[in-house]
Amino acid sequence: MLLQGNLSAPNGTGSDPSVFFLTGIPGLEALHPWISIPFCSMFTVALLGNFTLLYVIKTEPSLHQPMFYFLAMLAIIDLGLSTTTMPKILSIFWFNSREISFNACLVQMFFLHSFSTLESTLLLAMAFDRYMAICIPLRYATILTNSVIAKIGLAALARAVLLVVPFPFLVRRLPYCGSHVISHCYCEHMAMVKLACADTRVNNVYGIMVVLFIVGLDLLFISLSYVNILRAVLSLASKEEQLKAFGTCGSHLCAILVFYIPVVLSSTIHRFRRHFAPHVHILLANFYLLFPPMMNPIVYGVKTKQICDWVLLL
């Protein structure tokens, strides 16, 4: 007999191999209703903040500039990243609704990793935007035209889809003859691979390659952009000019730190998970999904005068 929203059967197995079960946060199941309060609050702030950001950018003509077009893309990605997982997570916390079909799990996994890849790529594009604005200001408007920005957005989307689309197929080919319990709040690639009763080397190698290609390459080019930005800023005559130039990069630097620090910490804890309780890794993984979408509108709203003025008028 199939489990209906609980894990009472041994190992979470059932007669239907297409049904899986999410544990939520292992070891903290009794605290799920309390944990849901900060999760729900952060999710609400993320939704309100990003929708407000999109509304302000759309309605304020002075914000129709390359930097704010990239920021609008970031807001859309953050909305997608949080809504891909949070409704299911909250249903686990509130209603103990742990059951998820195999196909739904694959769809969630695809969108989760796609939006994460998109966010990393867009942060790289925004670093290029800041490099152009500070290092080559006279050519900024002629190079970053609306059509170029649209092409960058489409290239980021194509990159994300092409890199992530193999994951569902690699996971689908694996047999799952044991436990169907995913020790996580949502379906992500490695959490599902751990359940397979077959050789998973292809999945492991491809997963590592994608992480290195996305995080490693993007961070490398972001760092190179900021090395050139730093050189250009330090060459300015007055400290006032230097501070003004640095100020235009402050929001983007905060967005980079907010996104990549949890990624690096989560990856490190995953590699040395024997030294950490399971709930530490799961909480950090959820933090990585919720914190950037919540913080990005706040950081850009506070740091950008036009946005701040508009929000105060609302």
N, C-alpha and C positions, 0 to 999 in steps of 0.2 A: 504493500500500500504506500502511495506517495505521501511525503511529508507535506503538510499544509501550513507553510509559514513558520515552521519551527524545526529544531534539530534534535528531536527526540529519538529518532531511529539511529542505530549504531552507525557511526561514521558518516551519517548524512546520505546514505545510499538509498536508492529506490529502484523501482522497476523501469522508470523512464530515464534513460541516460541523457536526455536533452534538458533536464532540470538541474539547476545548481542552487547552492545556498550560500548566502553571504553572512559571515559571523558578526559583522559590525566591528567593534573594537575588542579583540580577544582579551579575556580576563577582566574586562570592565563592563560586562553585560548588565550588571545590576545598576550601574551608574548611567546607562544610556539616556534615560529621561532628563537627567541633570546635564549631561554632556550636550544634549540637543539644544540647550538654551544658548550657549555661546555660538554654536554652529548656526543656528537659525538666525541669530542676531547678525553674524558676519555675512551670511547669505543675503539677508534683507538689505544691509548696507551696500553690499556689492551690486545688487540689482538697482537700488535707488541711485547710487552714485554713478554707475555707468550709463543708465538711461538719461540721467540729468546731464551728464557730459555730452552725450550724443545730441540731446535737444539743444543745448547751448551752442555747440559747434555748428549745428545745422541752421540755427536762427540768427546767429550773430555774424554779419558779413566780415567784420574785422578778423575773424578766426578762420576765414577761408584761405588758409596758407598751408604749405607742405607739412610743417610740424604738426598742425592740428588735424590734418587729414590722416596722418599716421596715428595720432592719438585716438581718433574716431575708430580706426581699424583695431587698435589695441582694446578699446572699450567693447567692441563687438566680439572679439576673441575672448575677453574675460567673461562676458555674459555666457558665451558658449561653453567655456571651460567649467564654470560653476554650475550651470543648469544641466550639464551632462551627467553629473554625479549626485548633486545635493538632494534633489527630490527623492531618489531611492535611499540615500543615507538617512534622511529624516523619517522616511517611512519605516526604516529598520528601528530607529530610536523610539519612535512614537507608537508604532503598531506591531512591532516585531515581524514585519513583512520581509522575511529573508529570502524567499523564493524568487528566482529569476531564471527565465528560459535560456538555453544555451545560445540561441540566435540573438536574444536581447543583450546577452553578455558580450557577444562579439561586436555588436553595434556600439555598445557603450565603450568598449575598449578602443574601437577605431576612432570614435569622436574624441575620446579623452586624449589619446596620443597625438591625434591630428591637431587639436587646439593647442596642446603643449608645444608641439613643433612650430606651429604658426607663431606663437608668442615669442619663442626664442628667435625666430627669423625676423620678426617685426622689430624686436629690440635691436637687432643688428642693423636693420634699415634705418631706424631712428638714430643710431650712432653715426651712420653715413650722413644723415640729414644734419646733425650737429657739426660734423666735420666740414661739410660744405658751407654751412652758415658762418663758421668761425675762420676756417682756413682759406676758403675761396669765396668770400662774401659777394664779390662783384659778379660772379657767374652763377650764384645760387639760384636766382629766379629763372635764368635761362636754361639751366640744366634740369632742375626739379620742377618740370611743368606738370600739369594735371595728368597728361597722358603717360608721362614717365612714372608718376606715382601709382597710377592704375596698373601699369605693367609690373611694377615692383610688387604690388599686392597680389596680382595674378601669379607671378613667379613664386611668391611665398606659399600661396595656396597649392600650386602644382607640386612644389617641393614636399610639402607636408603630406599630401595625398600619395605621391609616388613612394615616399619612404615608409609610410604607415600601412598602406593597403596590403602588403604581404603578411602582416601580423595575423589578421583573421584567418587567412588561408593556412598559415603555418600552424595555428592553434587548432583549426578544424580538422586537420589531417591526423591529429594525435588521438589515440584511444584513451578513454577514461573509464577504466574497469574497477577502480577502487572508490575512494571517497569523492563526493561531489561538493564538499564544503570548502569554499574559498575563504581563507583566513584574512579577510579584508572587508572594507566598507563598500568597495566597488570592484568592477572587473578590470584588472590591468594585466598586461601580458605575462609577466613572470609569475604572478599569483596563480594564473590558470595553468601555466606550463608545469608548475610544481605538482599538480594533480595527475598529470599524464603518466600512464604506465608503459612508457616506451622511451626510446633514445631521444633526448631533447637537445642534442648538441647543436643542431641547425638553428633552433630557436634562440639558444643562448648566444651563439656566435653572432647571429644577425642582430639580436637585441643590443649587444655590446657595440657592434659596428655603428648602429644607428645613433646610439647615445654619444659615441665619440665623434661621429660626423656632425651631429647637431650641436651638442653642448660644447665640445672641444673646438670645433671650427668657428662657431659663432663667437665664443668667448675670445678666441685668438684674434679675430678681425675687429671685434669691439675694442679689445686692448690696444691694437695697432692704431685704431681711429683716435683713441684718447691719448695715446703717446704723441701723435701729431697735433692734436688739439692743445695739449699741455705746452708743447713747444711754441705754438702760435700765440697762446695766451701770455706766456712768460716773455715773449718778445715785444709785447705791447708797452708803450712808454710809461703810462701812469698806473698806479694801483687801482684807481677807480675804474679804469677800462678793463683791467684784469678781473676785478670782482664782478663787473657786469657780464663779461664773457663767461666766467665760471658759473654765474647765476643762471644763464640760459641752459646749462648742462645739468643743473642740480636735480631737477625732476627726473630726468632720464637716468642719471646715476642711481637715484633712489629706486626707480623701477627695476633696474638691473640687479641691485642688491636684494630687493624683495623677492625677485623671481629665482635667481641663481643660488642664493645661500641655502634655502630649504632643499633645492635639488641636490646640491653637493652634500649637505648633511644627510639627507635621506639615502642617497647612494652609498655614502660611507657607512652608515648604520646597517644598511642591507648587506654590505660585504662583510661586516663584523657583527652580524646579528646574534651570534652566540653570547656576546658580552652585553646584550641589551634585552630587556623584556619585550615580548612581541608588541604590546600596546604602544611602546615608545615609537617604533617604526611606523605603525598605522596612524598614530596621532600626527606625526610629522608629515606623513604622506597627505593626510587630509588638510593639514595646515598649508601645505604647498599649493593645494588646489583652491583654497579659500582666501588666503592672505593677500596674494597679488591682486585678484579682482576687487577686493575690498579697499586696498591701500592705494592703488593707482589713481582712481578718481580724486581721492583725498589729497594725495601728494601734488598732482597737477592742478587741482583746484586752488590749493593754498599758494603754490609757487607761481601760478599764472594770473596776472592782475585782471585780464579780461574775463576769465572764467570766474574768478573770485567775486568781481563786481556784479556779474550776472546772477550768480547764486544768491548774493545778498539781496538782490532786487526781487527774487522769486518769492 
